[in-house]
Amino acid sequence: MESVKMFYTIGEVADMFKVNTSLIRFWEKEFDVIKPQRNKKGNRLFTASDVDYFHQIYHLVKEQGFTLQGAKERLKIKTTGETDPKFEAVKTLKSVKIFLLNLKENL
């Protein structure tokens, strides 16, 4: 399964979603909920919470076809901490798929 780290670099986050780092930087500017920390060199360090927001943004924009404005409004509705049940189901199914594919490879 996937390992849990305290911080992820911009390259690691981009690799998770198979997108360019420029898209990650763009989403960081567009969505106020993503607030990466920076190290002494100025490199972005994203927390697991930030990565979870990227998952939601990716799901809304790339998979559901929302506009950026629509995704922003959807995320604002969820400021109470509740998440979209469909998003959670898709996320769980993807992790099960990865697990099963890894299991198949090991057989």
FENTACOR-V141991 format. One record per residue. PSI is psi in radians with two decimals (NA if undefined). Layout:
psi=PSI
psi=PSI
//
This chain:
psi=-3.09
psi=2.50
psi=2.62
psi=2.14
psi=2.82
psi=-0.73
psi=2.57
psi=2.43
psi=2.92
psi=-0.60
psi=-0.71
psi=-0.73
psi=-0.75
psi=-0.70
psi=-0.61
psi=-0.66
psi=0.00
psi=0.84
psi=2.96
psi=2.69
psi=-0.47
psi=-0.59
psi=-0.67
psi=-0.77
psi=-0.71
psi=-0.83
psi=-0.61
psi=-0.74
psi=-0.67
psi=-0.59
psi=2.05
psi=-0.34
psi=-0.31
psi=2.01
psi=1.47
psi=2.62
psi=2.89
psi=2.50
psi=-3.05
psi=-0.50
psi=-0.21
psi=0.10
psi=2.48
psi=2.40
psi=1.96
psi=2.40
psi=3.00
psi=-0.58
psi=-0.74
psi=-0.75
psi=-0.66
psi=-0.69
psi=-0.68
psi=-0.66
psi=-0.79
psi=-0.76
psi=-0.80
psi=-0.77
psi=-0.80
psi=-0.80
psi=-0.88
psi=-0.64
psi=-0.65
psi=-0.28
psi=0.37
psi=2.66
psi=2.93
psi=-0.71
psi=-0.73
psi=-0.69
psi=-0.68
psi=-0.79
psi=-0.69
psi=-0.70
psi=-0.59
psi=-0.63
psi=-0.57
psi=0.39
psi=-0.24
psi=-0.09
psi=-0.16
psi=2.58
psi=2.78
psi=2.18
psi=-0.62
psi=-0.75
psi=-0.79
psi=-0.69
psi=-0.77
psi=-0.73
psi=-0.76
psi=-0.75
psi=-0.65
psi=-0.70
psi=-0.61
psi=-0.71
psi=-0.79
psi=-0.76
psi=-0.80
psi=-0.67
psi=-0.69
psi=-0.70
psi=-0.72
psi=-0.74
psi=-0.59
psi=-0.17
psi=NA
//
